[in-house]
Amino acid sequence: MKLIVDIGNTITKAAIFDGWEIICVRYLKSDELCAILDMGRQYKVSSAIISSVVKLGKNDVGIFDSLDAHVIRLSAATPVPIRNRYSTPETLGNDRLAAVIGANYLMPGRNLAVIDCGTCITYDFIDSDNCYFGGNISPGINMRLKALNVFTSRLPLVSADGDVPELGDSTETAIRAGVIRGVEYEIKGYMAELSKKYKDLFVFLTGGDLFSFDTMLKNSIFADKFLVLKGLNRILEYNGFR
């Protein structure tokens, strides 16, 4: 059994893999990471990979050091099964790298866009020759909603849940529709521009803020909320731990 840990800005996902089968997934808060030790013991894991987009404290590092398994802590120096053309690989988020590796494994030999909708929204591209070229980062839905409240004197903090009309008929619906529809149009714009250059483009959607929308590429879109975990599993296997 393998333990796959993806530590994000707001939540940690810990999963047990048996080969490529996901046995279980747990969502943990920052003060719940000791539960990872219980998972390791319960499933008798022999190898693990830890990916984090935040700096880990000594206690967290101690938890992973206590695992009775071979542990890889993903970094820019970790061997990966793609060619990374990012000009500053040491600053590339582990989640972005793992997501494109997961997409590339699931659909090899294709031009792929990976859109991860979480705290931030990331747009990444890997070509049919397994070359990763990079992508873009923009604020996520909740970050946009909070920014409208923080950087203005009168706009309220609005939840992402609720009516999303074409045109808002109140300040609340105007903010929610402006943010959520703005994200939809942004995603459509990226897909449209990339598809002009890459006619066989396939798009993976992942992250905590997944939502569906109509697009001319709807037959070439696949949503996979575990894409990062699958990419980390692929990296672990590439380094000899199956």
C-alpha positions in Angstrom: 0.0 0.0 0.0 1.1 3.6 -0.7 0.3 6.8 1.2 -0.2 9.9 -0.9 -0.4 13.3 0.9 -1.3 16.6 -0.8 -1.0 19.5 1.6 -2.8 22.6 0.2 -3.3 26.1 1.3 -6.6 25.3 3.1 -6.9 21.5 3.3 -4.8 18.4 3.3 -5.8 15.3 1.3 -4.4 12.0 2.4 -5.0 8.9 0.3 -4.2 5.2 0.3 -3.4 3.7 -3.1 -3.2 0.0 -3.9 -1.5 0.2 -7.3 -3.8 2.6 -9.1 -6.9 1.9 -7.0 -7.8 4.5 -4.5 -8.7 2.7 -1.2 -9.6 5.7 0.8 -9.2 9.5 1.0 -9.3 11.7 4.1 -9.6 15.5 4.2 -7.6 16.9 7.1 -7.2 20.4 8.7 -3.7 21.7 9.5 -4.0 20.5 13.1 -5.1 17.0 12.1 -2.0 15.7 10.3 -1.2 13.2 13.0 -4.1 11.1 11.6 -1.7 10.3 8.7 0.3 8.1 11.1 -2.9 6.2 11.9 -3.5 5.7 8.2 0.0 4.5 7.7 -0.3 1.9 10.4 -3.8 0.8 9.5 -3.0 0.1 5.9 0.6 -1.0 6.5 2.0 1.4 3.9 5.5 0.6 2.5 6.0 3.9 0.7 4.7 7.5 0.8 5.0 10.8 -1.1 4.4 14.1 0.6 3.6 17.2 -1.4 3.1 20.6 0.2 2.5 24.1 -1.1 3.1 25.6 2.3 6.2 25.5 4.5 5.9 22.7 7.0 6.6 23.2 10.7 8.9 20.9 12.7 6.0 19.0 14.2 4.6 18.2 10.8 8.0 17.1 9.5 8.3 14.9 12.6 5.0 13.2 11.7 6.3 12.2 8.3 9.6 11.2 9.6 7.8 8.8 12.0 6.1 6.9 9.2 7.3 3.3 9.0 7.7 3.6 5.2 10.0 5.0 2.6 9.0 8.6 2.2 9.6 11.0 -0.7 9.1 14.7 -0.1 8.4 16.1 -3.5 10.8 18.9 -4.5 12.3 20.4 -7.7 15.0 17.7 -7.4 12.6 14.8 -7.4 12.8 12.8 -10.7 9.5 13.0 -12.6 8.3 11.3 -15.8 7.9 14.5 -17.9 10.2 17.2 -19.2 9.8 20.3 -17.1 10.5 23.5 -19.2 9.4 25.8 -16.4 12.2 28.5 -16.1 12.1 28.5 -12.2 11.3 24.9 -11.3 12.1 25.5 -7.6 9.2 28.0 -7.4 6.7 25.8 -9.2 3.9 24.6 -6.9 4.0 20.9 -6.3 0.2 20.6 -6.9 0.6 22.1 -10.4 3.3 19.7 -11.3 1.5 16.7 -9.9 -1.7 17.7 -11.7 -0.1 17.8 -15.2 1.7 14.5 -14.5 -1.5 12.9 -13.5 -3.2 14.2 -16.6 -0.3 13.0 -18.8 -0.5 9.5 -17.3 -4.2 9.2 -17.7 -4.2 10.5 -21.3 -0.7 10.1 -22.8 0.3 11.5 -26.2 -2.2 14.3 -26.1 -2.0 18.1 -25.8 -3.5 18.7 -22.4 -4.7 21.8 -20.4 -5.1 21.3 -16.7 -7.3 23.7 -14.8 -7.3 23.5 -11.0 -10.0 25.5 -9.2 -9.0 25.9 -5.6 -7.8 28.7 -3.4 -6.2 29.9 -6.6 -7.1 28.9 -10.2 -4.2 27.5 -12.1 -4.0 26.9 -15.8 -1.2 24.6 -17.0 -0.3 23.0 -20.3 1.6 19.9 -21.2 2.1 18.9 -24.9 1.8 15.5 -26.6 5.6 15.0 -26.3 5.4 15.1 -22.5 6.9 18.7 -22.3 5.4 20.9 -19.6 5.7 24.6 -20.5 4.0 26.3 -17.5 0.8 28.2 -17.2 -1.0 31.0 -15.3 -2.3 31.7 -11.8 -5.4 33.7 -10.9 -7.4 34.2 -7.8 -10.0 31.6 -6.8 -13.7 32.1 -6.3 -13.5 32.7 -2.5 -10.4 34.9 -2.8 -12.3 37.1 -5.3 -15.3 37.3 -3.1 -13.2 38.3 -0.1 -11.2 40.8 -2.1 -14.4 42.7 -3.1 -15.2 43.0 0.6 -11.7 43.8 1.9 -10.8 46.4 -0.7 -14.0 48.3 -0.7 -15.8 50.2 2.0 -19.4 49.1 1.4 -19.5 45.8 -0.5 -20.5 42.9 1.7 -18.8 39.5 2.0 -21.0 37.2 -0.1 -21.1 33.4 -0.1 -20.4 31.5 -3.3 -23.6 29.5 -2.6 -26.8 30.9 -4.0 -28.4 32.3 -7.1 -26.2 33.1 -10.0 -28.4 35.1 -12.4 -27.2 36.4 -15.8 -27.5 39.9 -14.4 -27.6 40.4 -10.6 -30.7 42.2 -9.3 -29.2 42.9 -5.9 -25.8 43.7 -4.6 -25.5 40.1 -3.3 -26.4 38.5 -6.6 -24.4 41.0 -8.6 -21.2 40.1 -6.6 -21.8 36.4 -6.8 -22.7 36.3 -10.5 -19.9 38.7 -11.3 -17.3 36.4 -9.6 -18.6 33.0 -10.6 -19.6 34.0 -14.2 -16.3 35.8 -14.5 -14.4 32.6 -13.6 -16.5 30.7 -16.1 -15.7 33.2 -18.9 -12.1 33.2 -17.9 -11.9 29.4 -18.2 -13.7 29.4 -21.5 -11.3 32.1 -22.8 -8.2 30.0 -22.0 -9.7 26.9 -23.5 -10.7 28.7 -26.7 -7.3 30.3 -27.2 -5.4 27.1 -26.5 -7.7 25.1 -28.8 -6.9 27.4 -31.7 -3.3 26.4 -31.5 -3.8 22.8 -30.4 -6.8 21.3 -32.3 -6.8 18.1 -30.3 -6.7 19.8 -27.0 -8.1 17.9 -24.0 -9.0 19.7 -20.8 -8.8 18.3 -17.3 -10.7 20.1 -14.5 -9.8 19.5 -10.9 -9.9 21.2 -7.5 -12.4 22.0 -4.8 -14.4 24.5 -6.7 -15.4 22.2 -9.6 -18.5 23.3 -11.5 -20.0 22.5 -14.9 -20.7 24.9 -17.7 -21.5 24.9 -21.4 -18.6 25.2 -23.9 -17.8 24.3 -27.4 -15.2 21.9 -26.0 -17.6 20.1 -23.7 -16.8 16.7 -25.3 -13.1 17.3 -24.6 -13.4 18.0 -20.9 -12.9 15.6 -18.0 -13.4 16.4 -14.4 -11.2 14.5 -11.9 -11.1 15.8 -8.3 -8.3 13.4 -7.5 -6.0 14.4 -10.3 -3.2 15.7 -8.1 -3.3 12.6 -5.9 -3.0 10.4 -9.0 -0.1 12.5 -10.3 1.7 12.1 -6.9 1.1 8.4 -7.1 2.6 8.4 -10.6 5.7 10.2 -9.3 6.0 7.7 -6.5 5.8 4.8 -9.0 8.3 6.5 -11.3 10.8 6.5 -8.5 10.5 2.8 -8.1 7.7 2.4 -5.4 4.8 0.4 -6.8 
